[in-house]
Amino acid sequence: MTTDGRSGRTLTAFATTAAALCLLAGCASSATTDTAAAGAPKSSAASTAIPTEDVVSGVGADPALRAELPAAVRASGTLTLGTTLAPGTAGLPHGGQNAAGQNIGLDVDLRNAVAKVLGITWKVQYGTFPTVIPGVQNGTFDVGQDNFGVTRAREQVVSFATYLDDGQSFLGGSADKLTSVTGLTDLCGLTIATSPGSTFQQILTAGAAKCAAAGKSPYTVQYFDDSAPIFLGLANGKVDIYFGPTLSLKYEAAHLPGTTYLGQLSTTPVGFVHRQGLAAGEGAQRRGQRADRQR
């Protein structure tokens, strides 16, 4: 976990506090605006029900943590958060939308719990997965959240306040003959679907030569910004394996008929991202100063 000064300490503290509250409650959800959640079911029976347990409204403010926020943030009471919009339920348990159009998922519950702890309001803005971290770098967003795994490359440009250890796992479709995947050479000759600009892409790219070294045909990788077409590909046989986050794939295996969880390759800490060497809130302050100069 990387932190910078008071901003890093504050982000780390509130992320840890809120994550503990969320995970202890199973990350079930409230039905309030931008907080309804979808934790994985306690049984493995397939179900499309979205849990509605409220795990956020009982969270209280922490005056000591709020006091550590920069004065500009305390005065405005807001921080800009960059993330991706997740329509439907394909992105659960991390994020999605229910039938009423409310944002749901454990990520939503977590950020709303953090806001309550700090006594602030998130100004949520949407980008794509590859654009959120650059948006944090250039000051468009004060904080980024999108199940971002901590990698050496990312630590060169942003700092992390970690709250979760998630993994890199495999999901098979109904036509898949594999019962488990323990390494990349198990994927040789298959078509793998994953998201671009992700740790999953990095792992598949770095390991591409392993099949040839083992005397096997290479795997083919297809990239999708949305998981919905991946699930369609698994169903119609055009995709053999989905390589994605462990929590999401375990959730899908329990909820989506015809899919099988095949195992985990590795784990990575996940966290909020913020600018290096820049206190939370200063980004918004500097943007305001730039706007004033342009008037």
N, C-alpha and C positions, 0 to 999 in steps of 0.2 A: 504494500500500500504506500502510495506516494502522497505527501502533503506539503503545502507551502505556507508557513507562518500561521497567523491566526485564522485565515480563511480555511486552510487545510484542516486545522484542528477542529474547527467548527463543523465543516462538512463531514469529517470522519465521525465526530461524536453524534451528530444528529442522524447520520445514516445508520450507525450501529444501534442507536436507541430505537429508531423506527423499525429497522429490520427485525430486531428481537421481538418487538410487539407483534409485527406481522407474522413472523414465522411461528411464534408460540401459539398464535391463534389459527394457524393453518392457512393463513392468507385467504380466508373466506372473505365475503364482501358485504359491503353495505349497499343499499340501493339509492343512496344520495347521489346528487349530480357529481360525475367524474370519480365516483368511488366504488361502484358495485364491482365485486371481485369474482374470481373464478379459480378457487384452489382445486387441486386434484381431488377426486373422490376418495373416500376411505376404503371403498371396495373396488375391485377391478372390473365390475360389471359395466358394460357399455351404457352410457347415459349421456343425454344432451342437456340435462338440467344444469343450470348455472346457480351455484350456491349464492344465497343472499344474506348470509350472516354478516352483521355489522361489526367490523374490527377496527373502525377508525374513530367513531364518535366519542368513544371513551378515552381517547388519547388526550392528554392535557399539555398545556404550554409549559416550557421549562425556562423560567426567567433568566437563569444563569447562562444558558446557551444563547438566548436571544441577546443578552448583553454583549456577547462576543461578536455579534454581527457588526459590520461596518455601520457607521452612523447614517450614511446615505440610505442603506437598506432598511434600517430601523425607522427612518423618517418616511420612506415611501411605502414600506410594508409589503413590497413586492420583489420578486426575483423572476427573471425570464428563464424559462426552461425549454430547451429544444428536445424534441422527441419525434417519433413517427406516428402517424395516425394508423390505427389498426381496425379497419371495418370488419364487421362480422365476428366470428369466433375462431377463425383459423390461427390467430396469434396467441390464444390462451395457452397456459395460464398467465402469461406475462401481460398481455393486453388484447383488447377487443371491444366490441360494442354489443349491447343487448338489443332486444327488439324495440325498445323505446329510444334507441340512439344514444344511450348513456355510455360513456367510456368505462370499461370494466377491466379487472385483472389485478394481479398482485403488484405490478409496477405502479398502477394508479393508486391502489391502497397505500403503498409505501410512500409515494411522494406526497399524498394528502396527509398521511400521518406526520411526515417530516414538517410539512407546512404548519400543522397544529403545534408541534413541539416548539418550533421557532416563532410562532405567532406571525407568520407571513402568508401572503397569497402568491401562488404561482401564476405567472402570465405565460400560459402554455402556447408555444408556437411549433408548427410542424414542418419537418423537412424529410429527407430520406436518410436511410441508415448511413450511407457514405458521406452525407453533408452535415450531419449534426456535430461531429468533432471539429471539422474546419470552422463551423459556425461558432463554437466555443472559443477556438483560437482567435478569430477575428473580432470577438466581442458582440456578435449578433445575439448569442445566448450567454447568460451568466453560468448556467449549469446545463449539462446534457445527460439524458437518461434514455437508454434503449438496450438494456442487457449487454452493455459494453464490457467485454472481457479485457483484463489488464494484459497488455503485451508490451514487449520492449519497444517496438516501433511506436506505439501510442504514447508510452511514457516519455518519448522524446519530445512530444508536442503538447501534451495535456497532463494534468495530475488527476489522481483517482481518490475517491472516498469509497472504499469497498464495503459491501453489505451482504454479499452472497458468494458462495462457491457453486458455480454451475459447471456443467461438463459439456463435452463434445460427444454426441451419441449417434446411433444409427437406427432408422426406422425402415422396416421392410413392408412391401405391399402383399396383396393376396396371392400373387403369382410367384413370389420370391421363395426359393427353395432353401435359403439360408436360415439357420436357426439361431446363429449368433455371429457377431463380428468382433474379433479380438485385435485385429491389426489391419493396416491398409492393404496388405497383400490378399486379404480375403475379398477385396473389392475388385480385383483384377478381372478385366473383361466385362465389367458391369457399367451401367449408366448411373451416375451419382448426381443428385440434385442438392444444391445448397444456395446460400445467399451471397451476393457479391460484396466485396469490401469487408469481409468478416474473417474471424479467426479460422473458420471452417475452410474458406478459400485458401488461406495461407497454409494450413496443414496439408490440404490436398495437393497444392502446387509444390510444396517442399518435398512431398513424398512420392511425386509422380514417377520417379525413376525406380522405385522399389519393385514394381511389377516386372520391368525388364531385367533387373538384377536377379529376380527369382525365376526367370525364364517364362514369364506369363504375359498375356496380352495386357495392354494398358487399360486403365479405367477411363471412362469418358465423363467429363463434368459439365453439367448444365447449370446456369445461374438464373435465379428468379428473385425478384424483389418482394414478391408476395408468396406466401406458402400455399395458397389455394390451388394454383396450377400444379404444384408439386404433389398435392394429395390426389388431384385428378390423374396425374401421370402414374402414380402408384397404383391407382385403381384400374387404369387401362393398359398397364404394362409398359408404358413408354419410359418410365423411370423405375429403376430397380431398388435404389436405396435413397433415403433422405438423410443427409448428414446435417444435424442441427443441435440446438441446445437440449441438454438432458431433461430439464423440467418440462419443456414443451413436448418433447417426443414421448415421454412417459404419460403425459396428459392425453396426447392424441391416441396412444395405444389403448388407453382405457376408455376412450370416448368414440373413436372412429373405427367402425367395423372394417375388417379386412386388412388391418395393419398390425404389425408385430414389433415390439421393442427388441432390438438385437444386441444391445450392450453399449457400454461407454468406453471411449478411447482414452480420454484424459479429462482433467478438470482445470478450470481457470477462475480466479477471483473476478467478480463482476462489481462494478461500482458506478456512482455518479462521476461525471468528468467536469473539471473546471480548469480555467487558465492557469498556467504556471506563473508563479511570482506575481499574481494579481489577486487582490482580495476580492471576495464575492461582493458584487454590487458596484465595484469600481468600473466594470465594463459598461454597465448601464449609465453610470455617471459620465464616463468619457464619451459615450455615444451622444448624450445630451449636450456636452460641451461642443462636440463637432457640429451638431445640428445648429447650435446657437451661432457658431462662427459662419455657417452657411447662409443664415438668414440675412 
